[in-house]
Amino acid sequence: MINYASPMSSTDYQLLRLKEMSICIGDDPMQVQGPGGNTSYKNSEYMWVKASGKQLRNALREEIFAQIKLSNGAVFSENQKLRPSIEAPLHQAIDKAFVIHTHSTSAIAAGLSKSLSNTLVAHPEIAIIPYRRPGEDLTVCIKEMINTSKHHSAILQNHGLLVWGNTCEETSARLKSLNSVTNKFLTSDLKIILEAKAKLEDPLNEIFLTPDHAVFNDEMSMSRAPNQSDKNTWLQQMLEQLSIALGSVLHEEAVKTLDKGEVEELRNWEAEKFRKSQNE
């Protein structure tokens, strides 16, 4: 825990910046909803990464970061109660001090669009990563396809985005730069967004766009009576943002969604069951 009354070490200062950055991201429903997304900071020995099931917007209200030894990926202390994010291996694989991963609405829309590759011809600094199950599977793909001397960000198809940098300021600037590219894919046509929302709500369609959508969808329904609980609020936000993402590509051919096997794999995964249990 940082003692703000005493002089800060360099590490404490960077952790404070990480927390401040995390709150800004966590308060933006177009970047994350509820426990979605994660951030991290590394020094020469350790990595601090958002814990599984925790919410970025609570970074200064409670302890949300798990500490990991970079030498072996193990938690810093056996007494540590927080479980590192499923995406901890991904964060460790990026050789930069700060990493941001969000479930950005515009990045999801961009990743679904047939025109993504053509658009990114003018942006060689942005990598395109095909869908892989979060965690180790995605990390392997990241290691194979990302070169941090060339790339400064990535669009994760059917998932979101990834950015990194040597400083908090650099990483935040790269997030803003990536958003400026992916925001061009978004529609503001309310009629199309409502059409997409209806498709996502229809149980006969079984459309799943992202891991969070697949994991939490069975509890998410806009047809329920409105409830002001925190849980209901972020689930409502998730469906609203996914409706925008799907609406942005709704009339394109062959929009990639998660198949039945990918959905079942996520729902039956102990790591995702744990994350879900933290938000029930």
N, C-alpha and C positions, 0 to 999 in steps of 0.2 A: 504494500500500500504506500502511495506517495505521501510524504509529510510535507504539505505545502508551506508550513511555517518555517522550515529549515531550508538552507541553501540546497538547490537541486544538483544532483549529479547529471552528467551528460545523458546517461541512460534514462533517468527519471524525466528529464526535459523532453526527450524523444517520445517517451511513453505518454506524457501529457499531450503532446501534439497528436499522437496516434488516437488518443481518446477524443480529442476535440474534432479531429477529422471524421472519426467514426460516427459521432453524434450528427454532424452535418449530413452525412450519407444516410444514416438511419432515420432521420426526420423527413427524408424525401421519398414518398411512395413510388416515384418513378424510377428509383434506384433499388430499394428493397422494401419488403413488407414483412412485418413480424420478425421471425428469427432468420430470415433470408440474408444472404451475403456474409462476407467476412473480411476482416482487415488484419494486417500483421506488421510487426517491426522486428528487425534482427540487429543484434550487434555481433561482435566476433565470437561470442560463446552461446548465446541463447536467442530463441525466437519467442515472441509473445503473439499469440494468434487467438482470435475470438473463440470462445468455448462453444461447444455444440449446444444448440437450443437457446443460447443467449441472444439478446437483441442489441444491435449496434447503438440504438438511440439511448440505451441505458448506461453508456460507457462511464459516465461520471457519477451515476447514482448507485452503481453496484460493481463488483469485480466481475468483468466479463471475459478477461483474457487469461488463457492458460499459458504457462511458461514451459518451453521445451528446450532440451539440450540439442544444439545443432550437431554435435559429434555423433549422436546415435538416434536422434528423434524421440528420445524418451522424455517423459514429463520430468520437470526439475525436481520435484519432491513427491515421495510416496503419499504424503499427507495432503497433496493438492486435490481438492474435491472437484475441480472443473475438468471436464473431458474436452480435449482439443477438438476443434472442428473437424468434420469429415474431410475438409479441404486442406488440412494442415500439411500433408505431403506436397500438395501443389504449391503452397506458399514457400515451403522450404526449397523447392526445386528452382524457384526464381532467385537468381543471385543478386538481388537488390535489397536495400534496407527496408523499403516500404512496399507493400503489395495491397491492392484493393481488388476485391471480387464482389460484384453486385449482380443482381437479377434485373438489370436495367430494361425498362419497357422498350426503349428504342433499339437496344442491342438485340433483344429477343426478336423484334420485328425485322431488323436487318438480317439476322441469322436465318430467318424463315424465307427471306425474299430471293427470288431467282436472279435479281440484278445485283446481288451483293458483290460477287467477284468482279464484275465490270466496274462498279463504283469504286472498289478499292485499288484498282489499277493506279489511280492517282495518289494512293496512300500506302506505299510499300512498308511503312512503319507499323501497319496494323495487320496482324496475322488472323487467319480464319481457322478455327479449330472445330472439327466435326464433333458431333455429340458422342460422348463417352460417359459411362457411369461416374458420378463424382467420386473423388478419392483417388485411389491408386490407378485405376484405369485411365482417368483423365490426366493424371500426373505423367504417366508414361507417354501419352500423346503430346502433352505440353513439352516434355523434354526433347521429343523427336522433331517438333515443328516450330518451336520458338527459339530464336537467337536474340538475346537481350542486347547485343551490340548492334543489331539491325532493327529489331522490333521494340516498340515502347508500349504496346497494348495488343489486346486480342479480343475478337468476338468469339464467344463460345456458343456454337449453334445449339438451339433448344435449351439454353441455359442462362446466358447473360454476357458479362464482359470481365476482362482482367486487365489491370494496369499496374505499373510498378515504377520505382524511381529511387534515386539515392537519398532524396530528402522528402519530407512530407509535402513541401511546396511543389517540388517537381512532380510528384505523383498526383497531387490534386490537379495540377495544370494539365497533365496528360489525360486525366479523367474528363476534364472540361473539353479538351480537344477531341477526344473520341466521341463524346456526346454530341459535339457539333456536327460530326459526320453521320452518326446513326440517327440523330433526330430528323434528318431529311427523309427517312423512311416512314415516319409516322403520318397517319391520316388524322384529320380533324373532323371528318365527315360523321356526324352523330348517327345518321341512319345506318351507315355501314358498321359502326361500332356496336350499335344495338343488335344488328343482325348477327354479328360475331358473338356477342354476349348470349344471345338465344341459343346458338349452336353449342357454346360451352356449357350452358345450363341443362341442355337436353340430355338426359341419361342414356337415350338410345344412340347418341353419337359417340360417346366415350372418346372425346378428343382430349388429349393431354399434351401440353406444349413443353413443359419443363419438369425437372425433378420435383420441385416444391408443389407444382400443380398436381402431379401424380400422387405424392405422399399425403397432402392435406385435402385433396379434392373431396374425399368422402364425407368431410365435415363442412363443406362449403356450399351454401345454397342461398342465392339471393331471394328465393321465394319464401324463406322463413320470415317470421315477424321480426322487424328491426330490433336489435338489441345493442345497447351501448357498451357492452363489455369490451375490454381490450382485445380479447380473442376474436370476437365477431368483427371488430373494426378492421383489423389487419387482414382477415380472410376476405372481407368485402373489398378492401383495397386491392388484394391480389387478383380477384376476379375482374375488377374494373380495369386494372392495368393489362391483364392478359387479353381482355376484350379489345383494348386499343391495339395491342400487338397483333392479334389475329386479324382484326379488322383492316389493318394496314396492308395485309397481303391476301385478304379473303378471296379475291377473285383471280389470284394467280393460280396457275396449274401446279399440281403435285406439291402442295405445301407439306413440308416434312413435320410430322408429329411423332411422339413416342409410340412405339408399337406395344402390343399387349405384353410381350415378353419383357421389354424394358420397364414397363410399368410394374409388373409383378416382381421383377428383380429388385426394384426400389422399395416396394411396399413390404417385401419379406426380408429386407436387409436389417440386421440388428442395429446397425448404426443409425439408420433412418427411424427405426422404431423408437430408439432412445431419444432422438431429437424431437420426435413428435410428442413423446410423453412429457417432455419439458414444457410443452405449450398447450397442454390440455387443462 
